[in-house]
Amino acid sequence: MHQWDRKASFLKCLARLSFAFNQKKDYHLHYPK
């Protein structure tokens, strides 16, 4: 049970990271320097 908890929190963190990365990518696409 504890191991699955760790995996779930890891996946949640990964999703948050990829979401932030995509947000940044979209930002650069829409607002080029």
Backbone torsions as a table, in degrees:
resi	resn	phi	psi	omega
1	MET	NA	-46.3	-178.1
2	HIS	-63.2	-38.8	-178.9
3	GLN	-63.4	-41.3	-179.8
4	TRP	-65.3	-35.4	178.2
5	ASP	-59.7	-45.1	-178.2
6	ARG	-63.4	-42.0	-179.3
7	LYS	-64.0	-40.4	-178.6
8	ALA	-64.3	-44.6	-179.0
9	SER	-66.7	-33.9	178.9
10	PHE	-65.7	-43.4	-179.9
11	LEU	-64.6	-37.7	179.6
12	LYS	-63.7	-43.2	179.4
13	CYS	-64.2	-42.3	-179.2
14	LEU	-62.2	-42.6	-179.8
15	ALA	-63.0	-41.1	-179.9
16	ARG	-63.5	-41.3	-179.3
17	LEU	-64.0	-48.0	-178.1
18	SER	-64.8	-34.8	178.3
19	PHE	-63.7	-46.4	179.5
20	ALA	-62.9	-39.8	-179.6
21	PHE	-63.1	-43.7	179.9
22	ASN	-66.2	-36.7	178.8
23	GLN	-61.7	-45.0	-178.2
24	LYS	-64.1	-41.5	-179.4
25	LYS	-63.0	-46.0	179.1
26	ASP	-61.1	-40.4	-179.1
27	TYR	-60.2	-45.3	-178.9
28	HIS	-68.3	-31.3	179.0
29	LEU	-69.2	-42.0	-175.5
30	HIS	-82.2	-28.3	-178.2
31	TYR	-126.2	73.6	179.2
32	PRO	-68.0	149.3	-179.3
33	LYS	-72.9	NA	NA
